[in-house]
Amino acid sequence: MTLSARHPWVRALLDWSRGWWQVIRFGAQVLVLAMSPSSYRSSQRPRIVQSIYQATMPMLTGFVVLSAIAGLVIIRIVLATALSYGLSRYALDVLVRTLVLELIPLSAAMFAALRYAMPAGEQVRKMRMQGLFNTQLAAGLDPMRDTVLPRALAGMFAVITLAALSSATTLVLTYISVYGFSSWGLAGFTRTVGQVFNPVIVLIFGMKTFFLSMAVAIIPMVPTPREAGIGFGWAHAEVVRVARLLAVVLLIEMLSLVGNYY
């Protein structure tokens, strides 16, 4: 009897290690392909553009509207609370840091994961388990470049686009809520936002959004070590994938908080 058979926790630890190694290895392959100029040849570009359009456009309007509504609610709460305690001069700084730096990238990543990345990842895993990747290889095609890369780039683009547009919308709503429909507060608003977004914060914000987009695009496509055969352990595998994604998102958020405030 093997050690893993006598001690189930050993098998669980091995599965955990193999699972994260698969995520790292798969992510490295996608990143290398994404940086390779040959991945953007003329025959490949239409497929990538179509994937990006199909991933981003269906959820763009809905997410921007939802984030605007949620942002307005948070803005009113923060402004009213700051006014009641005599801390109105700090309200704008708190709103920019809370909404733009923290909540919007996180919500954009989760929204894109639920609406696009998880279904797209399921399609890729089914193709792999059904042997379609081997069929493509036999036909002289590269499944990683022709199938996986367009979906991964589409998921990353969707997260970044949602975060950028929602951040811009939230800044506009914040200005209107604080100063109204006039231009007299533009100088003070720009100065406050510029003080928040110093070069270090901008770098951390960009890296945070990029790594969130990578996690959302890649993790749903990676099969678990025990996932084999049609329907075997499907529910368990889905839970494992969601747990992986949440763990990586939480790690990225914690690292960004450390970088921003310590």
N, C-alpha and C positions, 0 to 999 in steps of 0.2 A: 504494500500500500504506500502510495506516495505521500510526501509531506502535506501537499495541498489537499489531498483527500482526507487525511486525518485531522487537519486543522482548516476549517472553512475560511477562517480569517486570512490565512495565507493566500488562498485562491482569490479572495476578495481584494487583497492588497495587490496581487499580481494583475488582476483585471483592471484595477484602478491605475496602476503604473502603465500598463499597455494602452489603456484608453487615452491618457494624457499624452503619451508618446505619439499615438496616432494623430492626435490633434495638432501637436507641434510639427510633426513631419508633414502632415497634409497642408497646414498653414504655410510652411516653408516652401513647399512645391508651388502653391498658388502664388505666393509672393514673388518667387523667381520667375514664374510665367508672366506675372503682371508687369515685371520690370524688363522683360525680354522684348526687343523691338519686333522679333518675328511673330509675336502673338497678335500684332496689329496689322498684319498684311491685308491687302485689299479684299481678299475673300473672307476674312474674319471680321472686318470692321462692321459690316451690316448686321451680323449676328450679335455683336456686342451692343451696338446702338439699339437694336430692337429689344434686347434683354433689359437694358437700362430704362428704356421707355416703358416697357410693360411692368417693371418693378416700381417705378417712381410715380408716374402720372396717375394711376388709379387711387393712390392714397395721399397725394400731395394736398389737394384741396381740403379733404376731410381732416387731415392732421393739422394743417394750419388753422382751420376754423376752430377745432377743438382746443388747440393750444392757446389760441387767442381768447376763447371764452374762459378757460381755466386761468390764464394769465390775468385777465381783468378781475376775476374774483380774488386772486392772491394780491393783486395790486391794491384793490380797495381795502382789503383786510389790513395790509401792512401800513398803508397811508393812515387809515383810521386809528390804528394802534399807536403809530408813531406820534400822531397829533395829540392823542389823549395823554401821552406821557411827556409831551414837550420835546420830542426827538425828531421833529420833521426834517431837520437838515441831514439826518442819517438815513432817511427812508429810501432815497434814490439809490444810494450805495448798496443798501441791503437788497433792494429789488433786482438790481443788475447782477449782483453776486448770486442771489438765490435762484432767479429764473434763468438767466442767460448762461451763467457758468455751470450750474449744477443740474437743474431740473430738465431743461429743454434737451440737451444731448442725451440724457438718460432716457427720457420719454420717447425721443425719436428712435433710439436704438431698440427699445422694447416694442414700439409700434411697428417698425419695419420687420422685426423678427417674427411677430405674430402674423402680419399680413402677407409677407413675401418670403422671408428667409426660411422659415420652418417648412412651408409647402414645397419650396424649391429644393430644399435639402432632402425631403422625403422622395422627390422624383429622382434625384441623383442616386440615392441609396438603393432605390428599387432597380434602377438601371444597372447598378453594379452587381446586386445580388442575382438578378436575372441573366447575367452574363452578357449584357449588351455592350459593356466596355470591351470585353474580349472580342466581340464581333466587330466593333469599330477598329480595334487594333489589327485584326485580320484583314480588314478592308483598307488598311493603310492610313487610317485616321488616328488622331491623338485625342482620346476622350477627355483628358485633362484640359487641353487647350480648346477643344471644340465644344465641350459640354459643360465642364466645371467652371472654367475661367469666366465665360460670359455671365453666368449666374452669380459668381462671387463678386465680380466687378459691379454688377447691377445692385446687389445688396449693399455694397459699400457706398456706391453713389447715392442710393436712396437715403441712407442714414445721414450722410453729409449734407445732402440737399434739404432734407426735412429740418435738420438742426439749423442750417444757415438761414433759411427763409423764416422759420419760426422765431429765431433770435432777432432778426430784423423787425419782424412784425411786433414782437414784444417790446422792443426798444421804442418803436413808434407809439404803441399804446401807453407805455410808461410816461413818455413825454407829454402826451395829450392828457393823461390823468393828472399829472403834476402841474403843468403849465397851461393846459387848455389849448384851443386852436389859435395860438398866436406865436410869434417868433421871438418875443422878448426874452424867453428863458433858454434860447438855443445855445448861447455862449456858456452859461452855467451848466447846462445839461451835457454839452460836449466835453467840458472840462472835467466833470465828475466821471463820465464814462471813460475818458482818456486816463484818468488816474486809476481806475479799476483795471483797465486793460493795458497794463504796462507790458514791456516786451516779454518778461518771464511768464506772466499770466497768459498772454496770447500764445506763447509756445506751448504751455501746458494744456490750454484749451484745444489747440489744434491737435496735439498728440492724443489727448483724451478722446476727441471725436474720431480720429483716425483708428485708434485701437478698438474703440467700441464698434465701429463699422466693420473692422476685420473680424472681431469675435462673432458678430451677428451673421456675417456672410459665410464664415467657414465652419463654425462648430456644428450647425445643423446638418451639414453634409457628411460629417465623419461618422461611420458606423461604430457601434460598441464592439469590444472583443467577443462577447458572447452572442452577438446578433448574427445568426446564421439560419438560412432556410426561410421560407415564406411564412410569416406570421409567428415565428418562434421568438418569444420574449418581446413582442412588439411594444406592449404597454410599459414594461420595465425599461426598454431601450429609450422610449420617449421621455420617461422620467429622468433617466440618466443624462440625456442630451440637454433637457431643460435645466437640470441641476448644474451641469458643466457651464452652460451659458450664464446662468445667474452668478455662479462663483467667479467667473472671469469678469463679468460686469462689475460685481462688487469689489474685486481686487483693483480694477482700473479706477473706480470711483474713490476708493480709499487712497490710492497713490496720488490721484489728482488733488484730493483734499490736503494731503500732507504737503504736496508741492505748493499749493496756493496759500496755505495758512500757517505753515511752520518754517 
